[in-house]
Amino acid sequence: MSFLETVLQDMFVDPEILEELSKDQREILFELMREEQIRRWKSREHSDLWKLQAKKKKPARIQWASTAVIWDDVDAEKKAAEAAKRLEQIERERAAKEEEEDQQEAKILAEIELQNEVAKRTADAERRTEELRRREEEEKKRLEEEAIRERQAAIEREQYLSLKEARLAAEKEAAQRKAREEAARKLEEQRRAEEERLAEERRRAEEEAKKHAESKQQEIYESMREVRERSRRQKEEEEKRMDAIFMEQQQRAKQADEEKRKAVQLARRYTREKAAQDAAGTILKRIQSKKEAAPAKPPLAPRGGSMARAPSLNKRPPPLPPQLSQDMSRLKVAPGNPDSRPSRPTDTNSIVQWFQQDQLPRGTGRDAVGRWLPWFHGIISRTDAEQLLRGQPCGAFLLRVSTRIWGYTLSFVDTDRFKHFLVDVSDGEYKVFGSQSSRSHKDLATLIAFHQSRPVSKTGTKLTLAVGNKMGNPSVNMLLS
């Protein structure tokens, strides 16, 4: 489980990790946590079938009225249609912008794939050329050593042999020299032929890679469109489900209102009948009292019949959603992690063990030939990283192993200050938390190449200059010990 997934599941941020985050990253993290909290609240709210009744302000008892006036907004339908058109226009503009961004990112990723493929083939060709050159130099050295030995032998023979023997030895030496020159010429021709063959092979590889670049770009773009289309369908299904729940709640509310109206009608009818019965009884009593000899005080007519209070149809409203504190460091929910390893590194040994077991087999931090990349550093502190970046131009960067999470930290020079973005590692993919793009990458080299073409921060800064040693940084040795 990634760092972001763990935070959104537990709604908890470790204070030490929170101190490591920049202001932009804290704002993004707070917004994501707030959206997750609202999503959970809406889920609970929509599951409550008495949502509409809880929102209405209902009286404590029923009050009767002889007439009722219902206000109807004539322009409500027109306003709703205009609002729907505006929302559709905004949605179309957003979809067009997302499609344009997808095309740009697909083009960049296809170019990165092409560069990686050409680099691998070029590295193999350079390796073969270097091997051929080494063999040629060894052969030349061997031939020179043989020539020196033969010259020494000829000098020794000239001292002891006769003129005829010296002439024969000179002819033999000339023949051997000619044979050596012929062997060297053949070796030179072989080397040139091999270089021409490698150059032709490299040219064909580049042409083939360029041909596949377009199809690769289209493939990446189609996959991105498929992901967005699937997300859109899920969103539509969720809206339909919510609409169905709303309609069901609205139907229940209408039924409850109908039952209330029926109860009111029954109560009114009962009141009228009761009043008529009381009036008739009073009149009969007055008539009877006049007939009697001893007049009795007629009973007072009741002002009105007693009316029973109708039972309330209200239900207890659902509790209000919990509010997040503005200070994220006060979150008190205890974190939990289902993974076998702890949610964060405990010490340096655990980081080294994680790197050796999980990252080193993937070739993390190395190029196609296997050399350490200059921007890749081991376990160095934030202060050491800023010391290395001090005096460098805007966009200078380095990548170091993080001691806060299972991942890395991208340190770079922005327009106003140094910035440190966490690089989250999840399911074998790498993602810069807090950057302008939310895309995940298959390796760190692709991530760096991507942000050399697309901005990494809100200020539009791109990664430009790698800070480090081209032969490998000393801090990497700690990860291999």
Sequence and secondary structure as in RCSB ss.txt:
>XXXX:A:sequence
MSFLETVLQDMFVDPEILEELSKDQREILFELMREEQIRRWKSREHSDLWKLQAKKKKPARIQWASTAVIWDDVD
AEKKAAEAAKRLEQIERERAAKEEEEDQQEAKILAEIELQNEVAKRTADAERRTEELRRREEEEKKRLEEEAIRE
RQAAIEREQYLSLKEARLAAEKEAAQRKAREEAARKLEEQRRAEEERLAEERRRAEEEAKKHAESKQQEIYESMR
EVRERSRRQKEEEEKRMDAIFMEQQQRAKQADEEKRKAVQLARRYTREKAAQDAAGTILKRIQSKKEAAPAKPPL
APRGGSMARAPSLNKRPPPLPPQLSQDMSRLKVAPGNPDSRPSRPTDTNSIVQWFQQDQLPRGTGRDAVGRWLPW
FHGIISRTDAEQLLRGQPCGAFLLRVSTRIWGYTLSFVDTDRFKHFLVDVSDGEYKVFGSQSSRSHKDLATLIAF
HQSRPVSKTGTKLTLAVGNKMGNPSVNMLLS
>XXXX:A:secstr
  HHHHHHHHT   HHHHHHS HHHHHHHHHHHHHHHHHHHHHHHHH TTHHHHHS   SS    S       TT
HHHHHHHHHHHHHHHHHHHHHHHHHHHHHHHHHHHHHHHHHHHHHHHHHHHHHHHHHHHHHHHHHHHHHHHHHHH
HHHHHHHHHHS HHHHHHHHHHHHHHHHHHHHHHHHHHHHHHHHHHHHHHHHHHHHHHHHHHHHHHHHHHHHHHH
HHHHHHHHHHHHHHHHHHHHHHHHHHHHHHHHHHHHHHHHHHHHHHHHHHHHHHHHHHHHHHHHHHSSS      
  SS                     SSGGG        SSS SS  SHHHHHHHIIIIIGGGTTTB TTS B TT
B  S  HHHHHHHHTT  TT EEEEE SSSSEEEEEEE SSSEEEEEEEEETTEEEETTSS    BSSHHHHHHH
HTTS SSTT      B S TT  GGGHHHH 
